[in-house]
Amino acid sequence: MIIRFDSIKKIGCFEELSSNGLRPFDKVNIIFGNNGTGKTTFSNILYLLSKHCKDKQTLFEEITDKDSVIEIQTDSENIT
C-alpha cells in the first residue's frame, strides 16, 4: 500500500512537490482542488502504478520529462 508520495518533480503540472508536513495516506483518501492543480496528473501516476494500465509507456512519456523524479513510500519499500 502507498503510504505517501515523498517527492514529485517535473511530472505534469508538478514542478516540485514535497510531502513535508503532510499526513500519510489513510485507507480511503479524497483528492480535490482547483482546476490545474494536479488532480488528473496525480491520478495518472497512480494509474501507471496499477496492473490495469495497458499502455504504460505512452502515458509515462505523456506526463514526464527526461529529468522527472518521483519518490514513493510504501508499507514495504521506497520506490524511486
C-alpha positions as CSV (number, residue, x, y, z in Angstrom):
1,M,0.0,0.0,0.0
2,I,1.2,3.5,-0.8
3,I,1.9,5.5,2.4
4,R,2.9,8.8,0.7
5,F,4.5,10.4,-2.3
6,D,7.7,11.9,-0.8
7,S,8.6,13.9,-3.9
8,I,7.2,14.6,-7.4
9,K,9.4,16.7,-9.7
10,K,8.7,17.8,-13.3
11,I,5.7,15.5,-13.9
12,G,2.6,17.0,-15.5
13,C,1.9,20.3,-13.7
14,F,4.1,19.5,-10.7
15,E,7.3,21.4,-11.0
16,E,8.4,20.4,-7.5
17,L,6.1,18.9,-4.8
18,S,7.3,17.6,-1.4
19,S,5.3,15.9,1.2
20,N,6.9,17.7,4.1
21,G,4.3,18.5,6.7
22,L,1.6,16.4,5.0
23,R,-0.1,13.4,6.7
24,P,0.5,10.0,5.3
25,F,-2.4,8.5,3.3
26,D,-5.2,6.7,5.0
27,K,-7.1,3.6,3.7
28,V,-9.5,6.0,1.9
29,N,-8.5,9.4,0.6
30,I,-10.2,12.2,-1.3
31,I,-8.3,14.3,-3.8
32,F,-9.8,17.7,-4.5
33,G,-8.6,21.1,-5.7
34,N,-9.0,23.9,-8.2
35,N,-8.6,23.4,-12.0
36,G,-4.9,22.9,-13.0
37,T,-3.6,21.9,-9.6
38,G,-2.6,18.3,-10.5
39,K,-5.6,16.0,-9.6
40,T,-5.5,14.3,-13.0
41,T,-1.7,14.1,-13.1
42,F,-1.8,12.5,-9.6
43,S,-4.5,10.1,-10.8
44,N,-2.4,9.2,-13.9
45,I,0.6,8.5,-11.7
46,L,-1.5,6.1,-9.6
47,Y,-2.9,4.5,-12.7
48,L,0.7,4.0,-14.1
49,L,1.5,2.0,-10.9
50,S,-1.6,-0.2,-11.3
51,K,-1.7,-3.5,-13.1
52,H,-4.7,-2.2,-15.1
53,C,-2.7,0.3,-17.2
54,K,-2.4,-1.3,-20.6
55,D,-0.2,1.3,-22.4
56,K,2.2,2.4,-19.6
57,Q,5.0,3.6,-22.0
58,T,2.7,6.1,-23.8
59,L,1.2,7.5,-20.6
60,F,4.6,7.7,-19.0
61,E,6.0,9.7,-22.0
62,E,2.9,11.9,-22.0
63,I,3.3,13.1,-18.4
64,T,7.1,13.1,-17.8
65,D,10.2,14.9,-18.9
66,K,13.7,13.4,-19.2
67,D,14.6,14.8,-15.7
68,S,11.4,13.9,-13.9
69,V,11.6,12.3,-10.5
70,I,9.1,10.6,-8.3
71,E,9.7,9.1,-4.8
72,I,7.0,6.9,-3.2
73,Q,6.9,5.4,0.2
74,T,5.0,2.1,0.5
75,D,4.4,-0.1,3.6
76,S,7.2,-2.4,2.4
77,E,9.8,-0.2,0.5
78,N,10.6,3.1,-1.1
79,I,10.3,3.4,-4.9
80,T,12.2,6.0,-7.0
